[in-house]
Amino acid sequence: MTDEQAVNPYADRLPDRLVDHAEWQRLDPLMLLVHPIREVGRFLVPLIGILVAGSASGGHDWWWNVIGIAIPVALGVARYVTTSFRIAGGRVELRRGLLNKHVLSTPIDRVRTVDITASPIHRVLGLTTVRIGTGTASKKGEDELDLDGVRTRAAAALRSDLLHGTPEARERATEADNTRPVVRFDPGWLRFAPFTSSGLVIAAAVLGGGSQVLNGLGLWDQLPIDTTAERAARLSLLLLVPVALLGLALVASVLAVLGYLVTNYGFTLVYTRADHAWHLRRGLLTTRETSMDATRLRGVSLGEPLGLRLASGARLSAIVTGLDRDERGSGTLVPPAPRDLVAGVAVQVLGTPEPVTAPLVAHGPAATRRRYTRALVVPALVTVAATTLAFTADVPWETVLLGPLALAAGYGLAVDRSRTLGHALVGGHLVSRAGSLVRRRVALETPAVIGWTFSDTWFQRRVGLTTLVATMAGGRQSVTVLDVPAPVGTALARDAVPGLVEQFLVLGDEGPAGRVLEVPPEVAEPDA
Amino acid sequence: MTARRLGGMEPAPRLRDPSELVSPRARLMWMVGGLVRAAVLMAALLVTSLVFDWYDLQWWMPVLLGAVTLAAAFVIPQWRYLVHRWEVTDTAVYTQTGWWRRERRIAPMSRIQTVDYVEGAIARLFGLASVTVTTASAAGALEIAGLDRDRARAVVDELTIKADTIPGDAT
């Protein structure tokens, strides 16, 4: 045991001064077990080939099997031996690579998030992977700072050190009232899973993967596809389409529930006072623990996709500066759950209720008209095309029904979109809501706004609308206030970030219709 | 605030255009760019129909394509020249670009991260350059295209100095 600790001080204890290891150290030796298993997984397909080749040649070439095992093991050992890290001089450094030497180095005060994940193999061995997020713009996988193979207990200590390295902070972290649980997983949430689109995504993946396997094994030809298709073709489309949709919905629902369970089982959201951070933990097989520095958490996005709204559910994600879009998963704050609960969490995270509850300023008749034209143009084209086809080409007469269906769907979208559209400037937050199928209410701290974009097409200028975009250094990189009347949008930008837009303003100029535009008081001051 | 809202109504605030125009030679640059694009599209049309034989070339195809691309090459640069404007103040950068979709971008000096100076292949022919200002947001880059080369260098220097004097980590 003492030898091991000499190799890796993080191994299996809680040293009192963790961020003080100037020596290069290897990860946990148990990774010697993990790496070969993982390499075997990576080489699974060629391995099977090798083994099959070995047995097919009558067992004489036994050394094929040895190579098949030896290569992954050797690669695993090499990976373990060549990877080392140290935390010294206020920097985290990770050195790795067998052929290409690679040293990653980042200052500790740049660390924005620390993720602790544990795959099933890791969990059996009591290990975790610590991923250090620095908000780099680099998209290359090799630039990620992963410490793969840290004992579970030490990982927590390492995380708390990376996020706040002062002794006082560590002292406070041991106080009894330090942690405040905010939400805990409730099996009842599973009812929301079928209302998300994840089931369809999983179904598509299963279908794709399944067909590939069938193809690979040569079973594809044995499936009775032709006879099934023939039988199906004799049925009426009006029967076939709903039945197929129902079947798909059923399969997707089951898959969605399973997917939800695998991702979100054991979900907890905890706030710790000492380091002012939010900790999110979830996962059935692979557990994942994300910590977000609360001072970097600049806003939330309350997502209410159409499906979830039907079940009066919602989901919440965090806008963290320094987390890019590819790390959206770690931006999740609450998975699909009851709307009231989600809103409650949003209020706690933002520290003020107004951005979540305050009524929004609507964008007026021109914006509403635009919702209708935009939602109905495509259905109108579909109607024309479908009707033309039905009367001229040799297609089933039911094609005609596509037109009304598309128009009804478009109309519904337009109604919902125009009702949703709105913005507000309350409680120090810029709030914007838009969308129907994917409705989002985004609230962003105004100091996190790092620029404005006013974009308007000729159509928008003609009716005096503009799309105001507040850019930010996190989440989706921007918050959009769609189709807001130009003077209202300008006033919003002026009031949200004082001292920036004023210098480019002129007052009371002529509007697009040649008359002086005036802002009604209720629009000019949304928080009044 | 209250003073401005006397009587419950306030005059509508409106963004004015940025003060500076880009170099008049930018029109020529955009025109050459448009002509190159027209030539490439025409070549693609002829190659796909005559060499690869994907479809029969009708007489109206090159005529239509030529008319549209040439018109675009001559009209859009004029339009764009009227729209493209920029301004640098002590606290902010303000640009206006586009022709059909007009985009006005404002970035505070304190949030500027990098200032890029680029001389494109065509821009070089006309002694022009573009200056791109980025912030920590992937959605917030400001580009001033078609500046006179010396002017562009001066803008880069000015921006670098101003951005440097303001503290903060720009996020």
Interface residues (C-beta under 8 A of the other chain):
Chain A: G135 A137 T321 G322 D324 R325 I450 G451 W452 T453 F454 S455 D456 T457 W458 R461 V469 T471 M472 A473 G474 Q477 S478 A486 P487 T490 A491 A493 R494 V497 G499 L500 V501 Q503 F504 L505 V506 L507 G508 D509 G511 V516 L517 E518 V519 P520 P521 A524 E525
Chain B: R5 G8 M9 E10 P11 A12 P13 R14 L15 R16 P18 E87 T89 T91 A92 Y94 G98 W100 R101 R102 E103 R104 R105 I106 A107 P108 R111 T135 A136 S137 A138 A139 G140 L142 A170 T171
